[in-house]
Amino acid sequence: MSKVPACLRPFGIVQGRLTVPPAGHLQWFPQASWREEFAAAERIGIAFIELLTERDYNPGNPAWSSSGRDEIKAASRSTGRELYSICTDYIIDHPLLVDAGGETAAHVRKFLEAGAELGCKVAVFPLLERSNLTPASAGAMVPLIKGFARQAAKSGMLICIESLLDGTQLKAFLERVGEPNVKCVFDTGNRVLGNADLAPEMRLLGDWIAHVHIKDKNAAGQNVLLGTGKVNFAEVFTALKEIGYGGPLVFETTRGRDPLETARYHMATCNFFSREASLG
């Protein structure tokens, strides 16, 4: 068995990224093998799996039932992996602002209830595609996010917004929401496509960054191995140090040919740049 690398900070990984998916799938819930991912994370030293609820409601996802959540908690206990974060991809395909019947809002409330029962500390809201956060939609989005934040606050959970707004606009939106448990996700791969110079945005957002997704993308927007795309990780890790970010790093990375070996490489890469930033 290969030695588990010493980690300079906790690592998480998005559910499904330690499993070979069906052809053509990147973001994918590992229906038959989600339990094995907890064991794999333990073997390679990843602290937690970021739980994924999909773009369409999947009743087979254990997050949606009491018995399923008990199974998730049992997998967490048996492997010593924390239940830290959970993401709702449903809002990517089901718009929050075109929701006359209230179905999307009801789904999100159930998602927050599930996250609370699991004891998750972070709920990731990807305000992308059909729920895209723009300067034009921000005003209408504010009261919705405030309402969800107040529900999440009852269980001590942060809502972390993922958006492609530039740093100034995103900061203004978060200030407008004005809820202490609403922060943002900084996704290195998604944000680099709009702005290759990530470090100034990270410094601008500062304490608003409460969750970090690590990935790399090439000029075509494809998810690639860390260090082979557009992201300057030396500058990213220097900026993380400067803003005092001490939270985990969550891999939303490509799987490569072997998901576990790729994850080990990504951990070693992040540890290298963490050490370089600390010594600089």
Residue pairs with C-beta under 8 A, 6 or more apart in sequence:
1 43
2 264
4 43
4 44
4 45
5 45
5 264
5 267
5 268
5 271
6 271
7 45
7 47
7 267
7 271
8 270
8 271
8 274
8 275
8 278
9 246
9 247
9 248
9 249
9 274
10 47
10 48
10 82
10 247
10 248
10 249
11 45
11 46
11 47
11 248
11 249
11 250
11 251
11 267
11 270
12 46
12 47
12 48
12 49
12 50
12 84
12 85
12 248
12 249
12 250
12 251
13 41
13 46
13 48
13 49
13 50
13 250
13 251
13 252
13 253
13 263
14 27
14 49
14 50
14 52
14 87
14 213
14 250
14 251
14 252
15 29
15 30
15 34
15 37
15 49
15 50
15 51
15 52
16 27
16 28
16 29
16 30
16 37
16 52
17 251
17 252
17 253
17 255
17 259
17 263
18 37
18 40
18 41
18 46
18 49
18 255
18 259
18 260
18 263
19 28
19 30
19 33
19 36
19 37
19 255
19 259
20 255
20 259
21 28
21 30
21 255
22 28
26 223
26 254
27 52
27 89
29 52
29 53
29 54
29 58
29 61
30 36
30 37
31 58
31 60
31 61
34 62
34 75
35 71
35 75
37 49
38 49
38 75
38 76
38 78
38 79
38 81
39 79
40 259
40 260
41 47
41 48
41 49
41 79
41 81
42 79
42 80
42 81
43 260
44 260
44 263
44 264
44 267
45 267
46 81
46 251
46 263
46 267
47 81
47 82
47 84
47 248
48 81
48 82
48 83
48 84
48 85
48 248
49 81
50 84
50 85
50 86
50 87
50 124
50 250
50 252
51 63
51 72
51 83
51 85
51 86
51 87
51 115
51 118
51 120
52 86
52 87
52 89
53 61
53 63
53 64
53 86
53 87
53 88
53 89
53 90
53 111
53 114
54 61
54 89
54 90
55 89
55 90
55 92
55 93
55 94
56 90
56 93
57 64
57 90
57 107
58 64
59 65
61 68
62 68
62 69
62 71
62 72
63 69
63 72
63 86
63 111
63 114
63 118
64 110
64 114
66 117
69 114
69 117
69 118
72 83
72 118
73 83
73 118
73 119
75 81
76 82
76 83
83 118
83 119
83 120
84 120
84 121
84 122
84 248
85 120
85 121
85 122
85 123
85 124
85 160
85 211
85 250
86 111
86 114
86 115
86 118
86 120
86 122
86 123
86 124
87 123
87 124
87 126
88 107
88 108
88 111
88 123
88 124
88 125
88 126
89 126
90 104
90 107
90 108
90 111
91 104
91 108
91 125
91 126
91 127
91 130
91 131
92 126
92 128
92 129
92 130
92 131
93 129
93 130
94 103
94 104
94 107
94 130
94 131
95 104
95 130
95 131
96 104
96 105
96 108
96 127
96 131
96 141
96 144
97 131
97 137
97 140
97 141
97 144
98 130
99 105
105 144
108 148
109 148
109 151
111 123
112 123
112 148
112 151
112 152
112 155
112 157
115 123
115 152
115 155
115 157
116 152
116 154
116 155
116 157
120 157
121 156
121 157
121 158
122 157
122 158
122 160
122 210
122 211
123 152
123 157
123 158
123 159
123 160
124 160
124 162
124 185
124 211
125 145
125 148
125 159
125 160
125 161
125 162
126 162
126 185
127 133
127 141
127 161
127 162
127 163
128 162
128 163
128 164
132 164
133 141
133 161
133 163
133 164
133 165
133 170
133 173
134 165
135 165
135 169
138 165
138 169
138 172
138 173
138 176
141 173
142 173
142 176
142 177
145 159
145 161
145 177
145 179
145 182
146 177
146 178
146 179
146 182
148 159
149 159
149 177
149 179
149 181
149 182
150 179
152 158
152 159
152 181
153 179
153 180
153 181
156 181
157 181
158 181
158 182
158 183
158 210
158 211
159 179
159 181
159 182
159 183
160 182
160 183
160 184
160 185
160 210
160 211
161 170
161 173
161 174
161 182
161 183
161 184
161 185
162 184
162 185
162 187
162 190
162 213
163 170
163 173
163 184
164 190
164 191
164 194
165 173
166 194
166 195
166 201
167 200
167 201
167 202
167 204
167 205
168 204
170 184
170 205
170 208
171 204
171 205
171 208
174 182
174 183
174 184
174 208
183 208
183 209
183 210
183 211
184 205
184 208
184 209
184 210
184 211
185 209
185 210
185 211
185 212
185 213
186 201
186 202
186 205
186 209
186 211
186 212
186 213
187 212
187 213
187 215
187 252
188 198
188 212
188 213
188 214
188 215
188 216
188 231
188 233
188 236
189 213
189 214
189 215
189 216
189 217
189 223
189 229
189 231
189 252
190 213
190 215
190 217
191 198
191 201
192 198
192 216
192 217
192 229
192 230
192 231
193 217
193 221
193 230
195 201
196 230
196 232
197 235
198 231
198 232
198 235
198 236
198 239
199 232
199 235
199 236
199 238
199 239
202 209
202 236
202 239
202 240
202 243
203 239
203 242
203 243
205 243
206 243
207 243
207 244
209 243
209 245
210 247
211 247
211 248
211 250
212 240
212 245
212 247
212 248
212 249
212 250
213 250
213 251
213 252
214 226
214 249
214 250
214 251
214 252
214 253
214 266
214 270
215 223
215 226
215 231
215 251
215 252
215 253
215 254
216 223
216 224
216 225
216 226
216 227
216 228
216 229
216 230
216 231
216 233
216 253
217 223
217 224
217 229
217 230
217 231
218 224
218 228
218 229
218 230
219 230
222 229
223 252
223 253
223 254
224 254
225 253
225 254
225 256
225 262
225 265
225 266
226 233
226 253
226 265
226 266
226 269
226 270
227 233
227 269
233 269
233 270
233 273
234 273
234 276
234 277
236 273
237 270
237 273
237 274
237 276
237 277
238 277
238 280
240 277
241 277
241 278
249 270
251 263
251 266
253 262
253 263
253 266
254 262
255 262
256 262
256 265
